[in-house]
Amino acid sequence: MFLKQELPVPEMTEKMIAAGFFTEENKNEINNVKPNTRLTRAEKFLNILLETGDEGYETFCQILAKDSSGMFEEINDKMEIAVNPKAASAGMDCSSVKKYADVIQADMYF
């Protein structure tokens, strides 16, 4: 539930579009999901994120980890995302969507 509540969906959607993993159609799907609540928009975002595969999820983690505004700091801490996730032995390894899909899916239903 934490990720659905805290994820700044509009900002992350724009960043994923800029990175080439989401499309304007994805953005419209997220913005027009019914019921149109913060939680359902986050759930739609996460479902689309899972469809982007390993590389999309890696990019998502990199966006979170490299942001210097502090906007994603609490998410990074909770998800243990390191600045270089592939090199972090104790942190979250973002190299496998399949491995973390369960975490995201479980987060959606609590």
For each residue, the residues with C-beta under 8 A, 3 or more apart:
1: 4 5 107 110
2: 5 6 78 107
3: 6 7 42 46 75 78 79 104 107
4: 1 7 38 39 42 43 46 107 108
5: 1 2 38 39 42
6: 2 3 74 75 78
7: 3 4 12 42 45 46 75
8: 11 12 71 72
9: 12 13 30 38 41 42 45
10: 13 14
11: 8 14 15 71
12: 7 8 9 15 16 45 60 63
13: 9 10 16 17 22 26 27 30 45
14: 10 11 17 18 27
15: 11 12 18 19 63
16: 12 13 19 21 22 26 49 52 56 59 60 63
17: 13 14 20 21 22 23 24 26 27
18: 14 15
19: 15 16 22 59 63
20: 17
21: 16 17 52 55 56 59 60
22: 13 16 17 19 26 27 48 52
23: 17 26 27
24: 17 27 28
25: 28 29
26: 13 16 17 22 23 29 30 48
27: 13 14 17 22 23 24 30 31
28: 24 25 31 32
29: 25 26 32 33 44 48
30: 9 13 26 27 33 41 44 45 48
31: 27 28 36 41
32: 28 29 36
33: 29 30 36 40 41 43 44
34: 40
35: 40
36: 31 32 33 40 41
37: 40 41
38: 4 5 9 41 42
39: 4 5 42 43
40: 33 34 35 36 37 43 44
41: 9 30 31 33 36 37 38 44 45
42: 3 4 5 7 9 38 39 45 46
43: 4 33 39 40 46 47 108
44: 29 30 33 40 41 47 48
45: 7 9 12 13 30 41 42 48 49
46: 3 4 7 42 43 49 50 104 107 108
47: 43 44 50 51
48: 22 26 29 30 44 45 51 52
49: 16 45 46 52 56 57 60 104
50: 46 47 57 97 101 104 105
51: 47 48 56
52: 16 21 22 48 49 55 56 57 59 60 97
53: 56 57 97
54: 57 58 95 96 97 98
55: 21 52 58 59
56: 16 21 49 51 52 53 59 60 97
57: 49 50 52 53 54 60 61 94 96 97 100
58: 54 55 61 62 85 94 95
59: 16 19 21 52 55 56 62 63
60: 12 16 21 49 52 56 57 63 64 94
61: 57 58 64 65 81 85 92 94
62: 58 59 65 66 85 94
63: 12 15 16 19 59 60 66 67 72
64: 60 61 67 72 75 76 79 81
65: 61 62 72 76 81 82 83 84 85
66: 62 63 83
67: 63 64 70 71 72
68:
69: 72
70: 67 73
71: 8 11 67
72: 8 63 64 65 67 69 75 76
73: 70 76 77
74: 6 77 78
75: 3 6 7 64 72 78 79 81
76: 64 65 72 73 79 80 81
77: 73 74 80
78: 2 3 6 74 75
79: 3 64 75 76 92
80: 76 77 90 91 92
81: 61 64 65 75 76 85 91 92 94
82: 65 85 87 88 90 91 92
83: 65 66 88
84: 65 87 88
85: 58 61 62 65 81 82 88 91 92 93 94 95
86: 93 94 95
87: 82 84
88: 82 83 84 85 91 92 93
89:
90: 80 82
91: 80 81 82 85 88
92: 61 79 80 81 82 85 88 100
93: 85 86 88 96 99
94: 57 58 60 61 62 81 85 86 100
95: 54 58 85 86
96: 54 57 93 99 100
97: 50 52 53 54 56 57 100 101
98: 54 101
99: 93 96 102
100: 57 92 94 96 97 103 104
101: 50 97 98 104 105
102: 99 105 106
103: 100 106 107
104: 3 46 49 50 100 101 107 108
105: 50 101 102 108 109
106: 102 103 109 110
107: 1 2 3 4 46 103 104 110
108: 4 43 46 104 105
109: 105 106
110: 1 106 107
